[in-house]
Amino acid sequence: MIDPKGEEDFEGDFEDRSRDLQAEIEAERIAEALVFASSQPVSEGFLAERLPEKTDVRAIMLRLKEHYAPRGVNLVQVEGAWAFRTAADLSFVIRRDDNEVKKLSRAALEVLAIIAYHQPVTRAEIEDIRGVQTSRGTLDVLMEAGWVRFRGRRRTPGRPVTLGTTRDFLDHFGLEELRDLPGLEELKGAGLLSGRIPANFNIPSPLMNDELTEDEDPITQMDLEELGLLAPRGTSED
């Protein structure tokens, strides 16, 4: 004999599971649409504000990432945010000569690498590492590309500006976070380091977050005006 109460409980559990599944599918669709519609990587906080309450945003994004992994477009994570990008092995298909990014000069590549691995770093420290002066034009190129930014000001005489990389830098080079930068052995294998490097040579571990260090002050409105990034207050630019 079938217990009517037990049958009702089973049907109730089934309906609950069905509703939960439909809610998860709908949440995935919403998250997918939000990321697709954005021109910039979308943070999990942004998604959480727009998805149903108590939605496990991380679990949803990881499922979508797995779903898109074998496809021509991948869902990738960039410093805690999410974006759709062409699969790395298919980038050659959509590359167009008229849209190719101008190759960086050797000096710009050296400066970018120093900033990436040593951030927060000042211009004087970059020059000390390279052994030559760094032109303002080199830094301008990296900033115009959106890969380098002013972080803060060092609490030392002269209060020099500190430099760091941006989320766009990670996005462009296919890195989820700075810890994904190539290590010493990878650089050697790629032929980017001389075989006769000093025995005690090592690559520093880059800073893992954007928080200011103990010897940095935040950039202020006055600092931006002094650096020529903003017109002084009370004046206007034509």
N, C-alpha and C positions, 0 to 999 in steps of 0.2 A: 504494500500500500504506500502511495506517495504522500508524504506530509505536505499539505497545501501551504503551510507556513514556510516550510523549507523551500518550496518552489518559488514562493513570493520573494523570499530573501535572495535566492539565486538571480531571479529576474531583476531585482533591485540593484544588486551588485553589478550585474551585466550592464544595466543602463548607466550606472555611475561611471564605470570604466569607459563606456562608449562616449559619454559626455566629456570625460577627461581627455580622451584621445582626440576628439574633435576640437577641444579647446587648445591642445598642444599644436595640432595642425594649423589652426587659425593663427596662433601666436607665431609660428614659423613663417607663415605667409606674410604677416605684418612686418616681421623683422626683415625678411627677404626684400620686401618692397621698400622699406626705409633705407636700407643699405644701397639698394640699386639706384634709388632716386637721388642719393647724395653724391656730390662731386668730391667730397672729402671723406676720409675714414670716419666711421660713426662709433662713438663711445658706447660702452655697455650701459652707462648711466642714462644716456639719451634714449636708448632703446627701452630701458626699464620704465622711464616716464610715460612711454606711449604704449606699452604692452599691458595686458590685464594684471591686476595686483597679484603679488606672490608668484609671478612667472619666473622660472629659473632661466634667466637670460643666458648665462654661461652654457648651460646644457643645450639650449636651443641652438646657439651659435656653433657649438661643436658638432651637433648633428648636421647642420647645414654645411659646415666645412667638409665633413666626411662625404656628404651627398655630392658636393661640387668637385671633390678632389680629382676624379678621373675625367672631368669634363673640360671643354675648351676655355671656360672661364672658371677661375678658382675663387673661393672666399678665403681671404687671408687676414691674419691679425697683424696689426701694426701698432706697437706700443700700447696695447690694451684697447685698441679700436679695431673696427672691421671694415673691409672694403672688398669689392669685386675687382679682380685683376685678370688679364689674359694669362693663360697657362704659360709658364716660362718656356716650354719647349715649342710653343707656337708663336712667340713674339716676332719671329722673322716673317711670318705670313702677312702681318698687318703693318710692317715697317715701311715707311715711305721716305724717300730721299729728302723731300722738301720739308719733312717734319723731324728730321734727325737732329738730336741735340748736338750742338757744337762741342767738339772734344775739348776737355780741359787741358790747359798747358801743364807741363811737368811741375812747375811751381805751384799751381793751383791744386794739383793732386797731392803734392807733398803737404801743403798747408791743410787741406781737407782731412788727410790721414792723421796729422798731428792733433787737430782739433777733436776728431772722433775718438782717438785713443787716450788723449791727455785731458779732455775737458773736465772741469772748467780751466781754460788756459788763456793767458794774455798774449797780446801781440809780441811783447818783449820775450816771453817764454818760447813762443813759436820761433822767433829769430835765433834764440839761443840754441834751440834744438837743431835748426837747419844750418846755422852758422853763417847765414846771410840775411840781409834786410828783406822784409816782406813789404811789397808795394801795396798801397791802399787799393789799387786797381784789382789785385788778386783777391782780396777780401770782398770787394764789391761784386766780383763775378760770382763768388760762392753765395753771397747774400741774395743777389738777384735771382739765382737759381732756386732760392728758398731752402738751401741745405744747411746754412749756418746762421746763427742768431746771436745777439747780445744777451748774455745770461744775467749779469750783474756787474758790480764793481768790487774789486779786491780791496780789503781793508789794509792797504799798505800805502806808503807815501806816494802821492800822485793819484791814488785811487784808480788804477788802470781798469779798463773794461775787460770782463771775462767773456769768452766765447764758447759756444757749444753747438751741437748739431740739432736738427729739427725733426719732427715727425715725417716731413716730406723727404728728408734724407733717408730715413729708414724705408719709407715706401718706395722710393726710386730704386734703391739697391736691394729690394726684396728681403729686408731684415724685419723680424718681428720685434726685436729689441737689441740694444747695444751689445749684449752678451753674445749675439750671433755674429759679431765681427770676426773675421778670420784670425786664427792664432798664428804663432810663430811657424809651426810646421806647415800650415796651409799656405802661408805667404812664401815660404821656401819652395814648396811644391809648385806654386804658380809662377815661379821665377821672378818674384817681385823683390826678393832679398838676395844680396850677394852671397856667394858661398864662402866668402872670407870675412864674415861678420865677427866682431869680437866675441870671445868665449863667454863673457859675462853679459852679453846683450840680451835684453828681455823686452817684451811688449807689455805695457801697463794694462791693468784691468780698467776698462772705461767705467765711468759713473753710471749707475743703473737707473737713476731717476732725475727729474728736473728740479728737485728741491735745491735751494741754495745751500752751499756749504757754510761752515762756521766762519770762514774768513771772507764771505761775500755779502754785500748789501744789495737789495733789489734796485733795479733801474727805476728812476723817478721821472716825472714830467720834465723837471729841470735838466736831468741827465740827457734825455732825448733831445731837448733843445740844444744843449751844449754839443751833442754829437752830430747835430745837423739833420736829425731825423724828423723833427717837427719845427714848424715856424714858432718863434717866441710868442707867448701869450700876449694879446693886445695888438697883434699885427696880423695881417692877412696876406696870402700869396695870390697873385693874379693868375 
